[in-house]
Amino acid sequence: MSSPNVSRDEEILKTLKEIRDLLSPKPAPPSPPPPRGLIAEFKEFISKYKVMGMAVAFIMGIYLGALVQSLVKDLLMPIIEMATPGLLWEQITLGPFRIGSFLGALITFLIVAFVIFLIVKMTRKWGIE
């Protein structure tokens, strides 16, 4: 048989150990890593934010826009002008507003947006995002 003092002593001992654990100093947090240098940080920035991919996409977008603009201005608009004899789209104005020029820009935007949509759709299908 165990006496009531033994279980009480064990309880006191357990409580004292908990207090000791709470009061014991905690280990110092690890020191921050040493600075890696400007070049290493730049390489990490390039890879983390995929800057090269964004730069390539930006440059390709500029030239895609120029290509589509030429397509609309030099190929599509002359076809539209041939289909509507006597109506020059570039010269359609409404007061100070150049409606024909705006229509050309709108067609350009719609074609670029559609091409970008197709590219995004293909890359998602291939698992590239």
Secondary structure in CASP SS format (residue, H / E / C, confidence):
PFRMAT SS
TARGET T0000
AUTHOR 0000-0000-0000
METHOD secondary structure of the structure
MODEL  1
M C 1.00
S C 1.00
S C 1.00
P H 1.00
N H 1.00
V H 1.00
S H 1.00
R H 1.00
D H 1.00
E H 1.00
E H 1.00
I H 1.00
L H 1.00
K H 1.00
T H 1.00
L H 1.00
K H 1.00
E H 1.00
I H 1.00
R H 1.00
D H 1.00
L H 1.00
L H 1.00
S C 1.00
P C 1.00
K C 1.00
P C 1.00
A C 1.00
P C 1.00
P C 1.00
S C 1.00
P C 1.00
P C 1.00
P C 1.00
P C 1.00
R C 1.00
G C 1.00
L H 1.00
I H 1.00
A H 1.00
E H 1.00
F H 1.00
K H 1.00
E H 1.00
F H 1.00
I H 1.00
S H 1.00
K H 1.00
Y C 1.00
K C 1.00
V H 1.00
M H 1.00
G H 1.00
M H 1.00
A H 1.00
V H 1.00
A H 1.00
F H 1.00
I H 1.00
M H 1.00
G H 1.00
I H 1.00
Y H 1.00
L H 1.00
G H 1.00
A H 1.00
L H 1.00
V H 1.00
Q H 1.00
S H 1.00
L H 1.00
V H 1.00
K H 1.00
D H 1.00
L H 1.00
L H 1.00
M H 1.00
P H 1.00
I H 1.00
I H 1.00
E H 1.00
M H 1.00
A H 1.00
T C 1.00
P C 1.00
G C 1.00
L C 1.00
L C 1.00
W H 1.00
E H 1.00
Q H 1.00
I C 1.00
T E 1.00
L E 1.00
G C 1.00
P C 1.00
F E 1.00
R E 1.00
I H 1.00
G H 1.00
S H 1.00
F H 1.00
L H 1.00
G H 1.00
A H 1.00
L H 1.00
I H 1.00
T H 1.00
F H 1.00
L H 1.00
I H 1.00
V H 1.00
A H 1.00
F H 1.00
V H 1.00
I H 1.00
F H 1.00
L H 1.00
I H 1.00
V H 1.00
K H 1.00
M H 1.00
T H 1.00
R H 1.00
K H 1.00
W H 1.00
G C 1.00
I C 1.00
E C 1.00
END
